[in-house]
Amino acid sequence: MNNFANRTVLITGASEGIGRALALQLAAQGARLALNARSAARLEETVRDCAAQGAQVLAIPGDVAQRQDCQRLIEATLARFGDLDVVVNNAGITMWSRFDAVQDFSVFERLLAVNYLGAMYVTAAALPHLKRSRGLIVAVASVAGLTGVPERTGYAASKHAMVGFFESLRIELLGSGVDVSIIAPDFVVSQIHRRAVGPDGKPLGQTPMQEARIMTAEECARLTVRAMQRRQRLAILSPRGRLGRWARLVAPHLTDRIAQRAIRDRH
Ligand SMILES: NC(=O)c1ccc[n+]([C@@H]2O[C@H](COP(=O)([O-])OP(=O)(O)OC[C@H]3O[C@@H](n4cnc5c(N)ncnc54)[C@H](OP(=O)(O)O)[C@@H]3O)[C@@H](O)[C@H]2O)c1
């Protein structure tokens, strides 16, 4: 797939951040877009902006942590466009708290339900249609899916689960024509940091990140689209992430230091 003109692409978590930027870039290529997020009002803004670029766009509000919503996402996409070429599992949430400060453990369940089970449910419902189109599954994971990250024990666990699931599925799908691309962004400017769940189970309300020093959502989307075009198996989107991946094999304590410093310096 060199470009996505006339391809049907479903993106979860498309109302903000990386998902919204992806939707806009794929709209510019002429993709047919099925866009999901929970808030219908915020999703509508992305739909309007994609339609303004001439794209055919369908909004499907829903919570990926609810299995029946995931089934409905796929049914609505098929009903509108008749086929499905790409599923981008992007919807996600995060946390910000040392493990020994956590008071409300329900965040660990929610992280797994949205980041891992949500992606699994959407993929399960999409798979028969992707086999017909010899399509592509995209998993927007994280560098925290490849290594540990402090303040993010539950998030890293959910992203490791996601990576393990999609790595295994890729092997099961060998020869089927369906490919799996795992995307591992580093820090990206988006709403996720402000909404990160703190030790008391409540959103932080403001970003702890030094946003001027981290990747924009537009750049993250550009690199993700490039990986999708290449059907790349794993795209680690920062030099630090790529260094950490290799250092882990020969000097794992160096990877720990890189992750420790990233959180300490907040960029
Ligand atoms: N930003 C980073 O630093 C970073 C780094 C690595 C990986 N990532 C990953 O990139 C993905 C996108 O994150 P982002 O940074 O763009 O976050 P964001 O700005 O907070 O956007 C998250 C999107 O997901 C939607 N969403 C959240 N929970 C959902 C649910 N249960 N069902 C359906 N949609 C849901 C949100 O809309 P509603 O709230 O209306 O549902 C929103 O559209 C996530 O998987 C995240 O883990 C982000």
The ligand as an SDF file (V2000), in Angstrom:
LIG
                    3D

 48 52  0  0  0  0  0  0  0  0999 V2000
    1.2780   10.8130   23.5970 N   0  0  0  0  0  0  0  0  0  0  0  0
    2.2990   10.0160   23.9120 C   0  0  0  0  0  0  0  0  0  0  0  0
    3.2850   10.4460   24.5350 O   0  0  0  0  0  0  0  0  0  0  0  0
    2.2610    8.5640   23.4860 C   0  0  0  0  0  0  0  0  0  0  0  0
    3.4650    7.8550   23.4950 C   0  0  0  0  0  0  0  0  0  0  0  0
    3.4500    6.5160   23.1320 C   0  0  0  0  0  0  0  0  0  0  0  0
    2.2690    5.9150   22.7610 C   0  0  0  0  0  0  0  0  0  0  0  0
    1.1120    6.6280   22.7640 N   0  0  0  0  0  0  0  0  0  0  0  0
   -0.1350    5.9410   22.4000 C   0  0  0  0  0  0  0  0  0  0  0  0
   -0.7460    6.6140   21.3310 O   0  0  0  0  0  0  0  0  0  0  0  0
   -2.1520    6.3630   21.3840 C   0  0  0  0  0  0  0  0  0  0  0  0
   -2.8970    7.6810   21.2100 C   0  0  0  0  0  0  0  0  0  0  0  0
   -2.6270    8.4990   22.3420 O   0  0  0  0  0  0  0  0  0  0  0  0
   -2.5870   10.0920   22.3080 P   0  0  0  0  0  0  0  0  0  0  0  0
   -1.3140   10.4770   22.9440 O   0  0  0  0  0  0  0  0  0  0  0  0
   -2.9330   10.6080   20.9880 O   0  0  0  0  0  0  0  0  0  0  0  0
   -3.7570   10.3830   23.3850 O   0  0  0  0  0  0  0  0  0  0  0  0
   -4.9470   11.4530   23.4570 P   0  0  0  0  0  0  0  0  0  0  0  0
   -4.5770   12.7700   22.8770 O   0  0  0  0  0  0  0  0  0  0  0  0
   -5.4100   11.4060   24.8730 O   0  0  0  0  0  0  0  0  0  0  0  0
   -6.0520   10.7750   22.5270 O   0  0  0  0  0  0  0  0  0  0  0  0
   -6.6080    9.5490   22.9120 C   0  0  0  0  0  0  0  0  0  0  0  0
   -7.7670    9.2360   21.9990 C   0  0  0  0  0  0  0  0  0  0  0  0
   -8.3110    7.9740   22.3910 O   0  0  0  0  0  0  0  0  0  0  0  0
   -9.7030    8.1350   22.6990 C   0  0  0  0  0  0  0  0  0  0  0  0
  -10.0520    7.1650   23.7240 N   0  0  0  0  0  0  0  0  0  0  0  0
   -9.6270    7.1070   25.0110 C   0  0  0  0  0  0  0  0  0  0  0  0
  -10.2010    6.0700   25.6420 N   0  0  0  0  0  0  0  0  0  0  0  0
  -11.0150    5.4620   24.7340 C   0  0  0  0  0  0  0  0  0  0  0  0
  -11.8800    4.3510   24.7860 C   0  0  0  0  0  0  0  0  0  0  0  0
  -12.0430    3.6500   25.8970 N   0  0  0  0  0  0  0  0  0  0  0  0
  -12.5580    4.0150   23.6460 N   0  0  0  0  0  0  0  0  0  0  0  0
  -12.4190    4.7280   22.5060 C   0  0  0  0  0  0  0  0  0  0  0  0
  -11.5980    5.7840   22.4060 N   0  0  0  0  0  0  0  0  0  0  0  0
  -10.9230    6.1510   23.5130 C   0  0  0  0  0  0  0  0  0  0  0  0
   -9.8420    9.6090   23.1050 C   0  0  0  0  0  0  0  0  0  0  0  0
  -11.1620   10.1270   22.9290 O   0  0  0  0  0  0  0  0  0  0  0  0
  -12.2910    9.9630   24.0880 P   0  0  0  0  0  0  0  0  0  0  0  0
  -11.6570   10.3650   25.3710 O   0  0  0  0  0  0  0  0  0  0  0  0
  -13.4170   10.8570   23.6410 O   0  0  0  0  0  0  0  0  0  0  0  0
  -12.6830    8.5260   24.0480 O   0  0  0  0  0  0  0  0  0  0  0  0
   -8.8900   10.2500   22.0980 C   0  0  0  0  0  0  0  0  0  0  0  0
   -9.5020   10.3590   20.8350 O   0  0  0  0  0  0  0  0  0  0  0  0
   -2.4120    5.6650   22.7180 C   0  0  0  0  0  0  0  0  0  0  0  0
   -2.5740    4.2810   22.5030 O   0  0  0  0  0  0  0  0  0  0  0  0
   -1.1520    5.9420   23.5070 C   0  0  0  0  0  0  0  0  0  0  0  0
   -0.8870    4.9520   24.4770 O   0  0  0  0  0  0  0  0  0  0  0  0
    1.0810    7.9440   23.1110 C   0  0  0  0  0  0  0  0  0  0  0  0
  1  2  1  0
  2  3  2  0
  2  4  1  0
  4  5  1  0
  4 48  2  0
  5  6  2  0
  6  7  1  0
  7  8  2  0
  8  9  1  0
  8 48  1  0
  9 10  1  0
  9 46  1  0
 10 11  1  0
 11 12  1  0
 11 44  1  0
 12 13  1  0
 13 14  1  0
 14 15  2  0
 14 16  1  0
 14 17  1  0
 17 18  1  0
 18 19  2  0
 18 20  1  0
 18 21  1  0
 21 22  1  0
 22 23  1  0
 23 24  1  0
 23 42  1  0
 24 25  1  0
 25 26  1  0
 25 36  1  0
 26 27  1  0
 26 35  1  0
 27 28  2  0
 28 29  1  0
 29 30  1  0
 29 35  2  0
 30 31  1  0
 30 32  2  0
 32 33  1  0
 33 34  2  0
 34 35  1  0
 36 37  1  0
 36 42  1  0
 37 38  1  0
 38 39  2  0
 38 40  1  0
 38 41  1  0
 42 43  1  0
 44 45  1  0
 44 46  1  0
 46 47  1  0
M  CHG  2   8   1  16  -1
M  END
$$$$
